[in-house]
């Protein structure tokens, strides 16, 4: 797996989390936290754990499912 795109995704997710100001619903926050934690762990292991790779992709899928509501929330907060 190419390392740079995953590091960029991590940075974006951290920025999204910081922008949310704890105003998102609990499930979106938990899924975002899970994805961030898994990505950080995968990077820390040197991208070697195939099982973790699957978990990262699954967690990212869950975050992307919530993305429209997260985007709407960020737009609401930025007004």
N, CA, C and O atoms as CSV, one atom per row, in Angstrom:
chain,resi,resn,atom,element,x,y,z
A,1,UNK,N,N,0.850,-1.179,0.000
A,1,UNK,CA,C,0.000,0.000,0.000
A,1,UNK,C,C,0.890,1.234,0.000
A,1,UNK,O,O,1.862,1.314,0.751
A,2,UNK,N,N,0.549,2.183,-0.843
A,2,UNK,CA,C,1.298,3.430,-0.904
A,2,UNK,C,C,1.049,4.224,0.377
A,2,UNK,O,O,-0.097,4.425,0.779
A,3,UNK,N,N,2.112,4.665,1.002
A,3,UNK,CA,C,2.025,5.310,2.302
A,3,UNK,C,C,1.497,6.739,2.259
A,3,UNK,O,O,0.722,7.130,3.132
A,4,UNK,N,N,1.891,7.512,1.280
A,4,UNK,CA,C,1.541,8.932,1.254
A,4,UNK,C,C,0.036,9.199,1.231
A,4,UNK,O,O,-0.432,10.020,2.020
A,5,UNK,N,N,-0.744,8.545,0.364
A,5,UNK,CA,C,-2.184,8.829,0.386
A,5,UNK,C,C,-2.832,8.525,1.734
A,5,UNK,O,O,-3.721,9.256,2.171
A,6,UNK,N,N,-2.400,7.469,2.389
A,6,UNK,CA,C,-2.981,7.123,3.682
A,6,UNK,C,C,-2.618,8.166,4.737
A,6,UNK,O,O,-3.435,8.489,5.600
A,7,UNK,N,N,-1.409,8.687,4.671
A,7,UNK,CA,C,-1.016,9.751,5.607
A,7,UNK,C,C,-1.849,11.006,5.347
A,7,UNK,O,O,-2.230,11.706,6.285
A,8,UNK,N,N,-2.131,11.290,4.078
A,8,UNK,CA,C,-2.966,12.451,3.738
A,8,UNK,C,C,-4.385,12.258,4.234
A,8,UNK,O,O,-5.008,13.200,4.724
A,9,UNK,N,N,-4.906,11.030,4.107
A,9,UNK,CA,C,-6.246,10.730,4.616
A,9,UNK,C,C,-6.284,10.944,6.123
A,9,UNK,O,O,-7.246,11.505,6.647
A,10,UNK,N,N,-5.252,10.504,6.815
A,10,UNK,CA,C,-5.180,10.684,8.259
A,10,UNK,C,C,-5.218,12.162,8.619
A,10,UNK,O,O,-5.932,12.561,9.539
A,11,UNK,N,N,-4.466,12.961,7.912
A,11,UNK,CA,C,-4.451,14.411,8.176
A,11,UNK,C,C,-5.831,15.017,7.951
A,11,UNK,O,O,-6.286,15.845,8.741
A,12,UNK,N,N,-6.494,14.608,6.879
A,12,UNK,CA,C,-7.834,15.126,6.591
A,12,UNK,C,C,-8.811,14.714,7.692
A,12,UNK,O,O,-9.605,15.534,8.154
A,13,UNK,N,N,-8.758,13.452,8.113
A,13,UNK,CA,C,-9.664,12.992,9.168
A,13,UNK,C,C,-9.415,13.732,10.478
A,13,UNK,O,O,-10.360,14.061,11.195
A,14,UNK,N,N,-8.157,13.994,10.791
A,14,UNK,CA,C,-7.840,14.766,12.003
A,14,UNK,C,C,-8.372,16.190,11.894
A,14,UNK,O,O,-8.864,16.747,12.875
A,15,UNK,N,N,-8.275,16.782,10.701
A,15,UNK,CA,C,-8.825,18.124,10.481
A,15,UNK,C,C,-10.348,18.136,10.613
A,15,UNK,O,O,-10.924,19.049,11.204
A,16,UNK,N,N,-10.986,17.111,10.056
A,16,UNK,CA,C,-12.446,17.010,10.168
A,16,UNK,C,C,-12.845,16.890,11.626
A,16,UNK,O,O,-13.775,17.558,12.078
A,17,UNK,N,N,-12.148,16.044,12.361
A,17,UNK,CA,C,-12.457,15.874,13.783
A,17,UNK,C,C,-12.300,17.189,14.539
A,17,UNK,O,O,-13.142,17.539,15.366
A,18,UNK,N,N,-11.230,17.910,14.257
A,18,UNK,CA,C,-10.999,19.193,14.928
A,18,UNK,C,C,-12.084,20.204,14.563
A,18,UNK,O,O,-12.464,21.036,15.387
A,19,UNK,N,N,-12.579,20.131,13.333
A,19,UNK,CA,C,-13.601,21.070,12.881
A,19,UNK,C,C,-14.979,20.776,13.461
A,19,UNK,O,O,-15.841,21.652,13.510
A,20,UNK,N,N,-15.175,19.554,13.891
A,20,UNK,CA,C,-16.499,19.159,14.370
A,20,UNK,C,C,-16.820,19.743,15.740
A,20,UNK,O,O,-17.994,19.879,16.082
A,21,UNK,N,N,-15.833,20.084,16.515
A,21,UNK,CA,C,-16.041,20.694,17.833
A,21,UNK,C,C,-16.990,19.870,18.699
A,21,UNK,O,O,-17.814,20.435,19.417
A,22,UNK,N,N,-16.886,18.558,18.643
A,22,UNK,CA,C,-17.702,17.664,19.460
A,22,UNK,C,C,-19.202,17.861,19.261
A,22,UNK,O,O,-19.993,17.537,20.147
A,23,UNK,N,N,-19.597,18.390,18.104
A,23,UNK,CA,C,-21.014,18.645,17.867
A,23,UNK,C,C,-21.688,17.546,17.051
A,23,UNK,O,O,-22.910,17.556,16.901
A,24,UNK,N,N,-20.931,16.623,16.534
A,24,UNK,CA,C,-21.505,15.560,15.712
A,24,UNK,C,C,-22.159,14.513,16.594
A,24,UNK,O,O,-21.896,14.424,17.793
A,25,UNK,N,N,-23.025,13.717,15.961
A,25,UNK,CA,C,-23.645,12.646,16.729
A,25,UNK,C,C,-22.578,11.643,17.160
A,25,UNK,O,O,-21.516,11.537,16.546
A,26,UNK,N,N,-22.879,10.926,18.207
A,26,UNK,CA,C,-21.909,10.027,18.822
A,26,UNK,C,C,-21.405,8.976,17.853
A,26,UNK,O,O,-20.213,8.667,17.842
A,27,UNK,N,N,-22.287,8.426,17.045
A,27,UNK,CA,C,-21.872,7.362,16.131
A,27,UNK,C,C,-20.879,7.869,15.096
A,27,UNK,O,O,-19.921,7.166,14.778
A,28,UNK,N,N,-21.080,9.063,14.565
A,28,UNK,CA,C,-20.143,9.629,13.586
A,28,UNK,C,C,-18.796,9.883,14.234
A,28,UNK,O,O,-17.755,9.606,13.638
A,29,UNK,N,N,-18.808,10.406,15.444
A,29,UNK,CA,C,-17.567,10.674,16.163
A,29,UNK,C,C,-16.820,9.381,16.463
A,29,UNK,O,O,-15.601,9.313,16.306
A,30,UNK,N,N,-17.546,8.365,16.892
A,30,UNK,CA,C,-16.913,7.079,17.195
A,30,UNK,C,C,-16.297,6.451,15.951
A,30,UNK,O,O,-15.192,5.912,16.008
A,31,UNK,N,N,-17.005,6.518,14.832
A,31,UNK,CA,C,-16.482,5.944,13.594
A,31,UNK,C,C,-15.264,6.716,13.107
A,31,UNK,O,O,-14.309,6.128,12.599
A,32,UNK,N,N,-15.301,8.018,13.263
A,32,UNK,CA,C,-14.161,8.839,12.881
A,32,UNK,C,C,-12.962,8.524,13.771
A,32,UNK,O,O,-11.844,8.375,13.278
A,33,UNK,N,N,-13.190,8.423,15.073
A,33,UNK,CA,C,-12.112,8.075,16.003
A,33,UNK,C,C,-11.532,6.700,15.686
A,33,UNK,O,O,-10.317,6.511,15.728
A,34,UNK,N,N,-12.403,5.740,15.369
A,34,UNK,CA,C,-11.946,4.393,15.043
A,34,UNK,C,C,-11.069,4.404,13.792
A,34,UNK,O,O,-10.017,3.766,13.756
A,35,UNK,N,N,-11.507,5.127,12.776
A,35,UNK,CA,C,-10.727,5.195,11.541
A,35,UNK,C,C,-9.367,5.843,11.788
A,35,UNK,O,O,-8.350,5.363,11.287
A,36,UNK,N,N,-9.346,6.921,12.552
A,36,UNK,CA,C,-8.094,7.606,12.868
A,36,UNK,C,C,-7.150,6.669,13.625
A,36,UNK,O,O,-5.963,6.577,13.310
A,37,UNK,N,N,-7.694,5.979,14.622
A,37,UNK,CA,C,-6.877,5.067,15.426
A,37,UNK,C,C,-6.312,3.922,14.574
A,37,UNK,O,O,-5.137,3.575,14.692
A,38,UNK,N,N,-7.151,3.344,13.722
A,38,UNK,CA,C,-6.694,2.246,12.876
A,38,UNK,C,C,-5.625,2.695,11.881
A,38,UNK,O,O,-4.632,1.999,11.670
A,39,UNK,N,N,-5.835,3.856,11.276
A,39,UNK,CA,C,-4.854,4.368,10.312
A,39,UNK,C,C,-3.529,4.636,11.006
A,39,UNK,O,O,-2.472,4.274,10.490
A,40,UNK,N,N,-3.581,5.275,12.183
A,40,UNK,CA,C,-2.348,5.545,12.917
A,40,UNK,C,C,-1.631,4.247,13.274
A,40,UNK,O,O,-0.409,4.156,13.164
A,41,UNK,N,N,-2.395,3.245,13.702
A,41,UNK,CA,C,-1.802,1.960,14.037
A,41,UNK,C,C,-1.187,1.277,12.826
A,41,UNK,O,O,-0.105,0.695,12.914
A,42,UNK,N,N,-1.877,1.351,11.703
A,42,UNK,CA,C,-1.375,0.739,10.471
A,42,UNK,C,C,-0.082,1.409,10.025
A,42,UNK,O,O,0.856,0.737,9.596
A,43,UNK,N,N,-0.036,2.731,10.126
A,43,UNK,CA,C,1.183,3.466,9.782
A,43,UNK,C,C,2.312,3.078,10.743
A,43,UNK,O,O,3.448,2.860,10.323
A,44,UNK,N,N,1.984,2.995,12.032
A,44,UNK,CA,C,2.992,2.649,13.044
A,44,UNK,C,C,3.576,1.254,12.844
A,44,UNK,O,O,4.738,1.018,13.178
A,45,UNK,N,N,2.781,0.322,12.300
A,45,UNK,CA,C,3.273,-1.039,12.075
A,45,UNK,C,C,4.019,-1.166,10.752
A,45,UNK,O,O,4.459,-2.255,10.385
A,46,UNK,N,N,4.157,-0.077,10.052
A,46,UNK,CA,C,4.876,-0.112,8.780
A,46,UNK,C,C,4.079,-0.732,7.655
A,46,UNK,O,O,4.650,-1.255,6.698
A,47,UNK,N,N,2.743,-0.678,7.764
A,47,UNK,CA,C,1.843,-1.160,6.703
A,47,UNK,C,C,1.989,-2.663,6.456
A,47,UNK,O,O,1.751,-3.128,5.341
A,48,UNK,N,N,2.376,-3.425,7.478
A,48,UNK,CA,C,2.663,-4.849,7.279
A,48,UNK,C,C,1.499,-5.773,7.607
A,48,UNK,O,O,1.463,-6.895,7.102
A,49,UNK,N,N,0.568,-5.356,8.415
A,49,UNK,CA,C,-0.499,-6.227,8.891
A,49,UNK,C,C,-1.670,-6.225,7.911
A,49,UNK,O,O,-2.405,-5.242,7.815
A,50,UNK,N,N,-1.839,-7.333,7.184
A,50,UNK,CA,C,-2.899,-7.423,6.179
A,50,UNK,C,C,-4.286,-7.333,6.817
A,50,UNK,O,O,-5.198,-6.741,6.239
A,51,UNK,N,N,-4.446,-7.915,8.003
A,51,UNK,CA,C,-5.723,-7.821,8.701
A,51,UNK,C,C,-6.064,-6.392,9.075
A,51,UNK,O,O,-7.220,-5.975,9.002
A,52,UNK,N,N,-5.050,-5.650,9.474
A,52,UNK,CA,C,-5.260,-4.250,9.825
A,52,UNK,C,C,-5.614,-3.439,8.579
A,52,UNK,O,O,-6.404,-2.497,8.649
A,53,UNK,N,N,-5.030,-3.805,7.448
A,53,UNK,CA,C,-5.334,-3.123,6.189
A,53,UNK,C,C,-6.821,-3.238,5.890
A,53,UNK,O,O,-7.456,-2.256,5.507
A,54,UNK,N,N,-7.380,-4.433,6.063
A,54,UNK,CA,C,-8.805,-4.638,5.845
A,54,UNK,C,C,-9.631,-3.806,6.837
A,54,UNK,O,O,-10.635,-3.204,6.456
A,55,UNK,N,N,-9.211,-3.773,8.092
A,55,UNK,CA,C,-9.925,-3.005,9.116
A,55,UNK,C,C,-9.898,-1.515,8.798
A,55,UNK,O,O,-10.890,-0.817,9.007
A,56,UNK,N,N,-8.761,-1.021,8.292
A,56,UNK,CA,C,-8.646,0.392,7.912
A,56,UNK,C,C,-9.629,0.711,6.792
A,56,UNK,O,O,-10.347,1.709,6.851
A,57,UNK,N,N,-9.656,-0.134,5.782
A,57,UNK,CA,C,-10.553,0.103,4.652
A,57,UNK,C,C,-12.015,0.046,5.077
A,57,UNK,O,O,-12.832,0.836,4.604
A,58,UNK,N,N,-12.342,-0.872,5.954
A,58,UNK,CA,C,-13.706,-0.976,6.467
A,58,UNK,C,C,-14.090,0.269,7.269
A,58,UNK,O,O,-15.186,0.804,7.100
A,59,UNK,N,N,-13.196,0.724,8.132
A,59,UNK,CA,C,-13.464,1.921,8.943
A,59,UNK,C,C,-13.605,3.153,8.058
A,59,UNK,O,O,-14.457,4.004,8.311
A,60,UNK,N,N,-12.779,3.255,7.025
A,60,UNK,CA,C,-12.896,4.389,6.103
A,60,UNK,C,C,-14.236,4.352,5.371
A,60,UNK,O,O,-14.851,5.393,5.135
A,61,UNK,N,N,-14.684,3.149,5.014
A,61,UNK,CA,C,-15.991,3.014,4.370
A,61,UNK,C,C,-17.110,3.524,5.258
A,61,UNK,O,O,-18.030,4.190,4.782
A,62,UNK,N,N,-17.038,3.214,6.547
A,62,UNK,CA,C,-18.051,3.682,7.489
A,62,UNK,C,C,-18.031,5.199,7.609
A,62,UNK,O,O,-19.080,5.840,7.677
A,63,UNK,N,N,-16.828,5.769,7.636
A,63,UNK,CA,C,-16.717,7.237,7.721
A,63,UNK,C,C,-17.292,7.878,6.460
A,63,UNK,O,O,-17.991,8.888,6.534
A,64,UNK,N,N,-16.996,7.290,5.311
A,64,UNK,CA,C,-17.503,7.846,4.059
A,64,UNK,C,C,-19.021,7.764,3.966
A,64,UNK,O,O,-19.651,8.619,3.343
A,65,UNK,N,N,-19.612,6.741,4.581
A,65,UNK,CA,C,-21.073,6.662,4.632
A,65,UNK,C,C,-21.653,7.829,5.417
A,65,UNK,O,O,-22.729,8.330,5.091
A,66,UNK,N,N,-20.947,8.256,6.441
A,66,UNK,CA,C,-21.398,9.366,7.282
A,66,UNK,C,C,-20.978,10.726,6.730
A,66,UNK,O,O,-21.417,11.762,7.230
A,67,UNK,N,N,-20.135,10.726,5.708
A,67,UNK,CA,C,-19.564,11.973,5.205
A,67,UNK,C,C,-20.603,13.035,4.854
A,67,UNK,O,O,-20.407,14.196,5.215
A,68,UNK,N,N,-21.701,12.698,4.168
A,68,UNK,CA,C,-22.665,13.766,3.880
A,68,UNK,C,C,-23.179,14.467,5.129
A,68,UNK,O,O,-23.342,15.688,5.127
A,69,UNK,N,N,-23.436,13.723,6.186
A,69,UNK,CA,C,-23.909,14.365,7.412
A,69,UNK,C,C,-22.794,15.160,8.086
A,69,UNK,O,O,-23.052,16.200,8.691
A,70,UNK,N,N,-21.561,14.679,7.986
A,70,UNK,CA,C,-20.434,15.418,8.557
A,70,UNK,C,C,-20.217,16.721,7.800
A,70,UNK,O,O,-19.985,17.765,8.409
A,71,UNK,N,N,-20.293,16.663,6.479
A,71,UNK,CA,C,-20.139,17.874,5.655
A,71,UNK,C,C,-21.241,18.869,5.988
A,71,UNK,O,O,-20.972,20.059,6.147
A,72,UNK,N,N,-22.477,18.395,6.096
A,72,UNK,CA,C,-23.588,19.289,6.433
A,72,UNK,C,C,-23.372,19.930,7.798
A,72,UNK,O,O,-23.642,21.117,7.979
A,73,UNK,N,N,-22.891,19.158,8.746
A,73,UNK,CA,C,-22.615,19.687,10.081
A,73,UNK,C,C,-21.533,20.749,10.034
A,73,UNK,O,O,-21.669,21.799,10.663
A,74,UNK,N,N,-20.447,20.491,9.290
A,74,UNK,CA,C,-19.369,21.478,9.189
A,74,UNK,C,C,-19.860,22.754,8.520
A,74,UNK,O,O,-19.458,23.848,8.914
A,75,UNK,N,N,-20.720,22.631,7.517
A,75,UNK,CA,C,-21.273,23.825,6.867
A,75,UNK,C,C,-22.128,24.613,7.840
A,75,UNK,O,O,-22.077,25.843,7.872
A,76,UNK,N,N,-22.909,23.904,8.629
A,76,UNK,CA,C,-23.745,24.563,9.623
A,76,UNK,C,C,-22.905,25.296,10.663
A,76,UNK,O,O,-23.229,26.418,11.053
A,77,UNK,N,N,-21.831,24.659,11.106
A,77,UNK,CA,C,-20.964,25.260,12.111
A,77,UNK,C,C,-20.164,26.444,11.577
A,77,UNK,O,O,-19.773,27.331,12.337
A,78,UNK,N,N,-19.923,26.455,10.275
A,78,UNK,CA,C,-19.091,27.529,9.704
A,78,UNK,C,C,-19.881,28.790,9.409
A,78,UNK,O,O,-19.302,29.793,8.992
A,79,UNK,N,N,-21.178,28.763,9.614
A,79,UNK,CA,C,-22.015,29.955,9.332
A,79,UNK,C,C,-21.884,30.970,10.418
A,79,UNK,O,O,-22.509,32.029,10.352
